Amino acid sequence: MHVDMQCPLCNTSGSVEIPTTIIENNPRGIVSINIPCDLICKHNFQLFLDRKGSVRGYQKTDFQPWSSNAGQETVSCQKQTQFACKLCNSVIKFYPDDKSSYLSRRDHELYFGMKLATYQVAHMFGNEMHLNTVIIDENGNFQGQLEGYPVPLSEFLTGGAIPARNLGYNIIPEDGAIVYTHKFLEVVFLLNTETFQVFGLVCPKSLNLEEIARITCEKFQEMEKVYRNMSGSAAINIADKTYRIWIFGKTILAATFADELFFDRFDQIAKQLVRQPFDWLSVRTDQVRTALKFLERPQGSQNETGTFLRLVTDDRLFSRIRVKYPENITRILPRLTQEFGITGEILEPILLGQKSLNEQFGSAFITQATELLEVIDFIDRRKLFA
């Protein structure tokens, strides 16, 4: 069977002969075919075909060992990392030092002497690509997992990029698992007015979030015709409620309040949250939920906005702490609990590496996030265990 294709890296066109039996005998419906270097161009990539032999997408290859006749040494012994996919539990392997084996990488500042980086890694499962975001240290060791979400192969662009989700008022998360109740907030959602995606955070089951988002978008388009600059905040009326909205570019953050006195606390947080990239924020459901839970503490603190944003954005919170001299923990723990007002029940499992900060925040201790982050930063800055 003759298949025409295009390299996702340099757009060079070419064709190859594929045995029809490969497609006919594949039970998954999608066939992955490796296109080696110098067959179409100098790049190595994967080609995805459906049962009819039609090209469904391309992807950079994970890794290809090679040798050169120009006196270069054979590539070997790269650091390999493996972890379990959060969606299908498949064992995923990639090479942190090989850019072709992952989609993106973000380096972080030192964290208890560790150099950590966040990687987004994709693999094929049936008719989907599963995208996992993980924390890896400088030695290639898996330290924690942030999230995983599926993307249908049909949504992949031929350039190998991951497009925005389908147009229409699509509610994220797709499983409808929205936080329905909050102590101070009635409704909170983010809306991308360009792609019509709705990232629902807080919403009673009695309300139609998709319709609220549609009306919000209409109000926004009306304001765009009236005002020259739409960045900032405003208020709109929908049914019997007044929604406060914060606007940055094509992103809107909308909220109504169970307690109007909470508006001043939330205003500063909303101004920062709406500036975060929508696509990046909408796959961090667990982090945003945790941060919203943190806001249920009785009163705000001086560092409340900073703590909230750190709970959403700091990937290092998913990594467990490793200390050089764990025997010192018993000696120093009473001093830390007294100085920062954190109980040993909260602090000790973190310092012993039994739980990550994110795991501890997922319990009833989230309202003490500011104090716990302060004590962790105190230890990290002073290298008390070195």
C-alpha positions as a printed Julia matrix, in Angstrom:
386×3 Matrix{Float64}:
   0.0    0.0    0.0
   1.36   3.41  -1.02
   1.21   6.08   1.76
   1.99   9.78   1.28
   3.25  11.65   4.32
   4.93  14.8    5.56
   7.65  15.14   8.21
   6.2   16.92  11.29
   9.55  18.64  11.94
  10.63  20.03   8.56
   7.46  19.46   6.44
   9.36  17.47   3.81
   6.93  15.34   1.76
   7.51  11.76   0.68
   5.92   8.35   0.38
   6.59   4.77   1.47
   5.16   1.33   0.81
   3.36  -0.19   3.83
   2.27  -3.86   3.84
  -1.54  -3.98   4.06
  -1.34  -6.89   6.51
   0.07  -4.54   9.18
  -3.17  -2.55   9.16
  -5.55  -5.46   8.63
  -4.13  -7.49  11.5
  -3.93  -4.67  14.05
  -6.72  -4.93  16.68
  -6.34  -1.36  18.03
  -7.58   0.44  14.92
  -4.56   2.76  14.81
  -1.15   1.59  13.58
   2.09   3.3   14.63
   4.86   3.13  12.02
   8.41   4.31  12.63
   9.88   6.38   9.79
  13.68   6.22  10.17
  16.17   8.95   9.37
  17.02   9.47   5.68
  13.92   7.65   4.41
  11.95  10.88   3.89
  14.35  13.42   5.36
  17.01  13.59   8.07
  14.43  13.21  10.85
  13.03  10.15  12.61
   9.31  10.25  13.43
   6.2    8.13  13.92
   3.3    7.89  11.49
  -0.22   6.93  12.62
  -2.56   5.18  10.16
  -6.19   4.13  10.61
  -7.75   0.9    9.32
  -8.31   2.49   5.9
  -4.66   3.46   5.54
  -5.38   7.17   6.02
  -2.84   9.27   7.89
  -4.25  10.22  11.3
  -1.25  12.12  12.66
   2.46  12.29  13.33
   4.64  12.34  16.43
   8.33  12.85  17.11
   9.91   9.51  17.98
  10.86   8.77  21.57
  14.46   7.76  20.81
  16.51   6.16  18.07
  20.08   4.9   18.67
  22.38   5.79  15.8
  25.96   5.68  14.68
  27.76   8.01  12.35
  30.39   7.36   9.73
  31.86  10.79  10.43
  33.83   9.68  13.46
  31.11  10.36  16.03
  30.57   7.9   18.83
  27.5    5.7   18.97
  24.74   7.07  21.17
  24.28   4.8   24.15
  23.73   4.78  27.88
  21.31   7.68  28.11
  19.49   8.23  31.38
  16.16   6.48  31.09
  13.17   7.31  33.27
  10.03   5.27  33.66
   6.69   5.81  35.38
   3.12   4.5   35.25
   0.64   6.39  33.06
  -1.95   8.06  35.27
  -4.75   7.04  32.87
  -4.01   3.48  31.75
  -1.22   2.46  34.18
   1.07   1.48  31.28
   4.8    1.71  32.02
   6.15   4.73  30.11
   9.85   5.15  29.4
  11.62   8.25  28.11
  15.03   9.9   28.07
  15.27  13.23  29.99
  18.37  14.21  27.99
  16.77  13.5   24.61
  14.42  16.28  23.47
  12.74  13.95  20.99
  11.41  11.69  23.77
   9.16  14.25  25.47
   6.88  17.15  24.52
   8.06  19.87  26.9
  10.36  20.53  29.83
  10.41  23.2   32.54
  13.32  23.52  34.99
  12.85  24.59  38.6
  14.98  26.2   41.26
  16.87  23.93  43.67
  14.58  22.15  46.11
  16.35  20.66  49.14
  19.47  20.32  47.04
  17.63  18.6   44.18
  17.52  19.92  40.63
  13.98  19.19  39.5
  12.31  19.56  36.13
   8.74  19.08  34.9
   8.3   16.98  31.75
   5.23  16.37  29.61
   5.41  12.92  28.01
   2.97  11.35  25.53
   2.28   7.78  24.52
  -0.31   6.08  22.33
  -3.09   3.99  23.85
  -5.74   2.69  21.46
  -7.15   5.68  19.55
  -5.82   8.2   22.08
  -2.61   9.9   23.09
  -2.18   9.96  26.86
  -0.29  13.02  28.08
   1.38  12.78  31.48
   3.16  15.54  33.39
   5.84  14.3   35.77
   8.63  15.6   38.03
  12.15  14.24  37.4
  15.38  14.98  39.27
  18.82  15.62  37.74
  19.69  11.9   37.87
  16.62  10.96  35.85
  14.72   9.62  38.86
  10.92   9.9   38.91
   9.89  12.14  41.82
   6.17  12.76  41.36
   3.24  13.01  38.97
   1.09  16.09  38.35
  -1.65  15.03  35.97
  -2.58  12.94  32.97
  -5.23  13.51  30.32
  -6.21  11.94  26.99
  -6.27  13.53  23.53
  -7.87  11.66  20.59
  -5.37  10.92  17.84
  -7.74  12.56  15.38
  -7.13  15.89  17.14
  -3.38  15.84  16.55
  -2.2   18.3   13.94
   0.12  17.1   11.21
   2.81  19.33  12.71
   2.86  17.15  15.8
   1.36  19.85  18.02
  -1.56  19.34  20.37
  -4.44  21.59  19.38
  -7.01  23.2   21.61
  -9.94  21.01  22.54
 -13.01  20.91  20.34
 -14.87  24.15  19.74
 -18.22  24.7   21.39
 -18.96  25.34  25.04
 -16.96  22.39  26.3
 -16.93  21.96  30.06
 -13.58  21.04  31.63
 -13.03  18.7   33.41
 -14.79  16.45  30.92
 -15.96  14.03  33.6
 -18.04  16.84  35.09
 -16.22  16.56  38.42
 -16.68  20.2   39.44
 -16.38  21.36  43.05
 -20.04  22.0   43.78
 -19.77  23.7   47.16
 -17.44  26.25  48.7
 -17.66  28.16  51.94
 -17.43  31.62  50.35
 -17.94  31.09  46.6
 -21.13  30.11  44.76
 -19.89  29.89  41.16
 -16.37  30.12  39.75
 -15.29  29.32  36.2
 -12.75  30.31  33.58
 -13.86  30.91  29.99
 -11.74  31.08  26.85
 -13.75  33.36  24.55
 -11.78  32.21  21.5
 -12.19  28.43  21.83
 -15.35  28.48  24.0
 -13.79  26.2   26.6
 -15.18  26.44  30.11
 -13.02  25.4   33.06
 -15.6   24.84  35.82
 -14.37  25.11  39.4
 -17.36  25.78  41.64
 -20.97  25.37  40.53
 -24.15  24.05  42.19
 -25.75  21.12  40.39
 -28.9   23.19  40.03
 -27.21  25.64  37.61
 -26.54  25.2   33.89
 -22.86  26.18  33.67
 -22.76  25.94  29.88
 -25.62  28.45  29.54
 -24.01  30.79  32.09
 -20.78  30.66  30.06
 -22.65  31.38  26.81
 -24.34  34.47  28.28
 -21.04  35.62  29.79
 -19.41  35.38  26.37
 -22.24  37.39  24.8
 -21.87  40.1   27.47
 -18.12  40.17  26.85
 -18.61  40.61  23.09
 -21.02  43.46  23.81
 -18.47  45.17  26.06
 -15.77  44.72  23.42
 -17.85  46.88  21.07
 -18.22  49.63  23.68
 -14.81  49.76  25.41
 -11.45  50.16  23.71
  -9.54  48.21  26.36
 -11.19  45.17  27.91
  -8.44  44.17  30.36
  -9.46  44.56  34.0
 -12.65  43.68  35.88
 -16.36  44.33  35.55
 -19.76  43.12  36.74
 -22.53  41.52  34.66
 -26.05  40.39  35.54
 -27.26  36.9   34.66
 -30.74  35.88  35.86
 -30.93  36.95  39.51
 -27.16  36.99  40.14
 -24.39  39.54  39.68
 -21.21  37.94  38.33
 -17.87  39.64  38.91
 -15.58  39.04  35.94
 -11.86  39.54  35.45
 -10.56  39.79  31.89
  -7.11  39.23  30.42
  -6.82  38.82  26.67
  -9.33  36.15  25.61
  -9.68  34.67  29.1
 -12.46  35.52  31.55
 -12.63  34.49  35.21
 -16.19  34.79  36.54
 -17.42  34.38  40.11
 -20.4   34.93  42.37
 -20.08  34.97  46.15
 -21.89  33.25  48.98
 -20.37  35.95  51.18
 -19.82  39.34  49.5
 -17.24  40.24  52.16
 -15.02  37.63  50.51
 -14.77  39.71  47.32
 -11.82  41.8   48.52
  -9.83  38.67  49.39
 -10.61  36.99  46.09
 -10.05  40.08  43.92
  -6.24  40.02  44.15
  -6.12  36.27  43.54
  -8.46  36.51  40.54
  -6.33  39.24  38.93
  -3.33  36.9   39.02
  -5.14  33.67  38.18
  -6.77  35.02  35.0
  -3.29  35.83  33.64
  -2.21  32.18  33.66
  -2.32  30.42  30.24
  -5.78  28.86  29.89
  -4.69  25.58  28.26
  -2.01  25.11  30.92
  -4.37  25.96  33.78
  -7.25  23.79  32.58
  -5.23  20.57  33.0
  -4.23  21.43  36.57
  -7.64  20.62  38.01
  -6.39  19.06  41.24
  -4.04  21.95  41.98
  -6.72  24.6   41.49
  -9.2   22.65  43.61
  -6.64  22.4   46.4
  -5.94  26.13  46.19
  -9.66  26.97  46.37
 -10.01  24.74  49.43
  -7.18  26.7   51.03
  -9.29  29.87  50.74
 -11.87  28.42  53.12
  -9.67  29.33  56.07
 -11.51  31.82  58.32
  -9.48  34.9   57.38
  -6.9   35.95  54.87
  -3.2   36.31  55.58
  -0.56  38.61  54.21
   0.8   35.87  51.96
  -2.59  34.45  50.92
  -2.34  35.39  47.23
   1.22  34.08  47.01
   0.25  30.81  48.69
  -2.74  30.34  46.39
  -0.68  30.84  43.23
   2.07  28.6   44.52
  -0.42  25.8   45.18
  -1.51  26.13  41.55
   1.84  26.65  39.82
   4.67  25.14  41.91
   5.29  21.64  40.55
   7.92  20.98  43.24
   5.12  20.41  45.74
   4.57  17.01  44.08
   8.1   15.84  44.9
   8.94  14.18  48.21
  11.72  15.74  50.26
  15.0   13.89  50.66
  17.29  14.99  53.5
  20.93  14.1   53.94
  20.75  13.41  57.67
  17.25  12.16  58.56
  18.42  11.38  62.12
  18.42  15.16  62.75
  14.69  15.44  62.14
  13.73  14.21  65.62
  15.99  16.81  67.21
  14.87  19.79  65.15
  11.16  18.99  64.83
  10.07  20.43  68.25
  11.76  23.75  67.45
  10.04  24.05  64.09
   6.59  23.14  65.39
   6.89  25.71  68.17
   8.24  28.53  65.99
   5.81  28.11  63.08
   2.74  26.74  64.85
   2.68  23.53  62.78
   2.04  20.23  64.54
   4.41  17.32  64.23
   1.52  15.3   62.79
   1.57  17.56  59.73
   5.29  18.23  59.41
   7.0   14.95  60.29
   5.69  12.8   57.36
   6.91  15.49  54.93
  10.39  15.78  56.44
  10.74  12.0   56.54
   9.85  11.78  52.84
   6.71   9.76  53.57
   4.41  12.29  51.9
   4.82  15.1   49.39
   3.5   18.54  50.25
   0.73  18.05  47.72
  -0.34  14.77  49.34
  -0.44  16.43  52.75
  -2.38  19.39  51.35
  -4.96  16.95  50.03
  -5.93  16.14  53.6
  -7.56  18.32  56.25
  -4.37  20.37  56.64
  -4.81  22.53  53.54
  -5.93  25.59  55.54
  -2.44  25.67  57.07
  -0.71  25.76  53.7
   0.87  29.19  54.24
   2.49  28.18  57.53
   3.65  24.84  56.17
   5.23  26.42  53.09
   6.99  28.95  55.33
   8.58  26.25  57.48
   9.61  24.21  54.42
  11.2   27.28  52.8
  12.91  28.1   56.12
  14.53  24.66  56.22
  15.47  24.75  52.54
  17.12  28.19  52.71
  19.17  27.34  55.8
  20.12  23.84  54.71
  19.47  22.68  58.26
  19.9   19.04  57.33
  23.09  19.42  55.31
